[in-house]
Amino acid sequence: MNRHALERFLFDFDKDARLQEALRDDPEAAFQHYELKSEEKAAIAAKDVATLYEWGVHPLLIRNFCGTVGIRYVAEYAKRGLNT
Protein backbone atom coordinates (compact mmCIF):
# COMPACT_ATOMS: atom_id res chain seq x y z
CA MET A 1 0.00 0.00 0.00
CA ASN A 2 1.21 3.49 -0.83
CA ARG A 3 -0.35 5.58 1.92
CA HIS A 4 1.33 8.74 0.65
CA ALA A 5 -0.28 8.35 -2.79
CA LEU A 6 -3.67 7.63 -1.21
CA GLU A 7 -3.44 10.66 1.01
CA ARG A 8 -2.25 12.86 -1.86
CA PHE A 9 -5.22 11.75 -3.96
CA LEU A 10 -7.68 12.43 -1.12
CA PHE A 11 -6.09 15.81 -0.37
CA ASP A 12 -6.34 16.84 -4.02
CA PHE A 13 -9.85 15.39 -4.34
CA ASP A 14 -11.10 17.64 -1.56
CA LYS A 15 -9.96 20.75 -3.42
CA ASP A 16 -10.41 19.92 -7.11
CA ALA A 17 -13.91 19.82 -8.59
CA ARG A 18 -12.53 18.37 -11.85
CA LEU A 19 -11.02 15.45 -9.94
CA GLN A 20 -14.31 14.90 -8.12
CA GLU A 21 -16.13 14.82 -11.45
CA ALA A 22 -13.55 12.45 -12.94
CA LEU A 23 -13.92 10.00 -10.06
CA ARG A 24 -17.67 9.98 -10.58
CA ASP A 25 -17.54 9.67 -14.39
CA ASP A 26 -14.30 7.84 -15.17
CA PRO A 27 -12.34 6.62 -12.13
CA GLU A 28 -9.35 5.43 -14.17
CA ALA A 29 -8.94 8.93 -15.57
CA ALA A 30 -9.10 10.32 -12.04
CA PHE A 31 -6.27 8.05 -10.94
CA GLN A 32 -3.93 8.58 -13.89
CA HIS A 33 -1.62 11.07 -12.12
CA TYR A 34 -1.34 9.04 -8.90
CA GLU A 35 0.79 5.98 -8.20
CA LEU A 36 -2.02 3.91 -6.75
CA LYS A 37 -2.18 0.13 -6.74
CA SER A 38 -5.25 -1.62 -8.09
CA GLU A 39 -6.64 -2.40 -4.63
CA GLU A 40 -6.22 1.24 -3.62
CA LYS A 41 -8.04 2.43 -6.72
CA ALA A 42 -10.80 -0.10 -6.05
CA ALA A 43 -11.23 1.07 -2.45
CA ILE A 44 -11.50 4.71 -3.51
CA ALA A 45 -13.82 4.00 -6.43
CA ALA A 46 -16.06 1.90 -4.15
CA LYS A 47 -15.90 4.62 -1.49
CA ASP A 48 -14.76 1.94 0.97
CA VAL A 49 -13.75 4.35 3.69
CA ALA A 50 -13.55 1.63 6.35
CA THR A 51 -10.71 0.01 4.39
CA LEU A 52 -8.98 3.36 4.00
CA TYR A 53 -9.23 3.80 7.77
CA GLU A 54 -7.84 0.32 8.39
CA TRP A 55 -4.92 1.14 6.10
CA GLY A 56 -4.05 4.11 8.29
CA VAL A 57 -5.13 6.90 5.97
CA HIS A 58 -5.40 10.16 7.88
CA PRO A 59 -8.91 10.42 9.40
CA LEU A 60 -9.39 14.07 8.37
CA LEU A 61 -8.76 13.20 4.74
CA ILE A 62 -11.30 10.40 5.02
CA ARG A 63 -13.80 12.75 6.67
CA ASN A 64 -13.41 15.33 3.91
CA PHE A 65 -13.74 12.66 1.21
CA CYS A 66 -16.92 11.41 2.85
CA GLY A 67 -18.37 14.89 3.05
CA THR A 68 -17.74 15.44 -0.64
CA VAL A 69 -19.23 12.14 -1.79
CA GLY A 70 -22.05 12.02 0.76
CA ILE A 71 -20.99 9.13 2.97
CA ARG A 72 -21.50 8.91 6.72
CA TYR A 73 -18.07 7.61 7.71
CA VAL A 74 -18.96 6.73 11.32
CA ALA A 75 -21.76 4.50 10.05
CA GLU A 76 -19.37 2.86 7.59
CA TYR A 77 -16.86 2.20 10.36
CA ALA A 78 -19.61 0.72 12.55
CA LYS A 79 -20.65 -1.68 9.79
CA ARG A 80 -17.10 -3.02 9.82
CA GLY A 81 -17.05 -3.20 13.61
CA LEU A 82 -14.46 -0.45 13.95
CA ASN A 83 -14.48 1.62 17.10
CA THR A 84 -13.39 5.18 16.46
NORVEN-V496507 format. One record per backbone hydrogen bond with DSSP energy under -1.0 kcal/mol. CO is the residue of the C=O (numbers start at 1). NH is the residue of the N-H. If there is no record, write none. Layout:
CO_NH / CO_NH
This chain:
2_6 / 3_7 / 4_8 / 5_9 / 6_10 / 7_11 / 8_12 / 9_13 / 10_14 / 12_15 / 12_16 / 16_20 / 17_21 / 18_22 / 19_23 / 20_24 / 21_25 / 22_26 / 26_30 / 27_31 / 31_34 / 34_36 / 37_41 / 38_42 / 39_43 / 40_44 / 41_45 / 42_46 / 43_48 / 44_47 / 47_49 / 48_52 / 49_53 / 50_54 / 51_55 / 52_57 / 53_56 / 58_62 / 59_63 / 60_64 / 61_65 / 62_66 / 63_67 / 64_68 / 65_69 / 66_70 / 66_71 / 71_73 / 72_76 / 73_77 / 74_78 / 75_79 / 76_80 / 77_82 / 78_81
